[in-house]
Amino acid sequence: MASTHDFPPDYVKDYVGEGVTVHWRPHLCIHSANCLRALPQVFQPGTQPWIKPHGADADAIIAAVQRCPSGALAFTDTRK
């Protein structure tokens, strides 16, 4: 697997779930693991895909993403 810093600065990977899309910007990731500690059933480094947005409800995923200190994770609430 490539290092998160091997991606171009404008690269964004989207993971679409029910009610929420998680956006990952690997070049910003500082590997704090806040997401993993918050929702290990959704954020699973070392697996493909590493973000499984069907593993929890949208509110729980949004709360976990908001804990990301680097801004590598963002979300779009699609329930509206």
Wavefront OBJ file of the C-alpha trace (Angstrom):
o trace
v 0.000 0.000 0.000
v 1.254 3.463 -0.854
v 2.145 5.930 1.859
v -0.503 8.565 2.447
v 2.079 11.143 1.402
v 2.496 9.500 -2.029
v -0.848 10.891 -3.187
v -1.076 14.218 -5.029
v -2.301 17.126 -2.870
v -5.606 17.374 -4.711
v -6.477 13.652 -4.415
v -9.751 12.930 -2.600
v -11.310 9.481 -2.237
v -15.042 9.325 -1.515
v -16.714 6.517 0.414
v -20.487 6.585 -0.048
v -22.729 5.236 2.684
v -26.368 5.523 3.686
v -26.918 9.177 4.509
v -23.267 10.197 4.527
v -20.301 10.314 2.183
v -16.859 10.317 3.784
v -14.130 12.196 1.920
v -10.514 11.198 2.561
v -7.555 13.411 1.662
v -4.586 11.116 2.319
v -1.931 13.794 1.928
v -3.322 15.540 5.026
v -3.467 12.429 7.219
v -1.262 12.550 10.334
v -2.322 9.064 11.505
v -3.789 10.221 14.813
v -6.124 7.176 14.690
v -8.982 9.174 16.224
v -11.291 7.765 13.559
v -10.214 4.196 14.301
v -10.696 4.618 18.042
v -14.118 6.217 17.503
v -15.523 3.658 15.027
v -13.324 0.616 14.403
v -16.173 -1.046 12.509
v -16.014 1.768 9.915
v -12.332 2.800 9.841
v -10.149 -0.254 9.239
v -6.613 0.582 8.058
v -4.958 -2.284 6.231
v -8.175 -3.448 4.573
v -9.676 -2.473 1.229
v -11.629 -0.311 1.264
v -10.329 0.985 4.559
v -13.442 3.098 5.185
v -16.657 1.075 5.369
v -19.423 3.690 5.582
v -22.155 1.081 5.987
v -20.634 -0.010 9.310
v -22.462 2.589 11.408
v -25.222 5.151 11.137
v -24.610 8.552 9.584
v -24.636 10.430 12.902
v -21.943 8.187 14.387
v -19.773 8.490 11.269
v -20.141 12.273 11.206
v -19.128 12.477 14.870
v -16.057 10.321 14.214
v -15.028 12.341 11.161
v -15.334 15.565 13.163
v -12.664 14.197 15.537
v -10.058 14.207 12.738
v -7.470 16.812 13.781
v -5.781 17.168 10.396
v -8.776 17.649 8.124
v -7.895 14.495 6.194
v -11.461 13.292 6.762
v -14.520 15.309 5.833
v -18.120 14.412 5.151
v -21.199 15.308 3.188
v -24.501 14.675 4.934
v -26.719 13.263 2.165
v -29.846 12.789 4.290
v -31.209 16.225 3.411
l 1 2 3 4 5 6 7 8 9 10 11 12 13 14 15 16 17 18 19 20 21 22 23 24 25 26 27 28 29 30 31 32 33 34 35 36 37 38 39 40 41 42 43 44 45 46 47 48 49 50 51 52 53 54 55 56 57 58 59 60 61 62 63 64 65 66 67 68 69 70 71 72 73 74 75 76 77 78 79 80
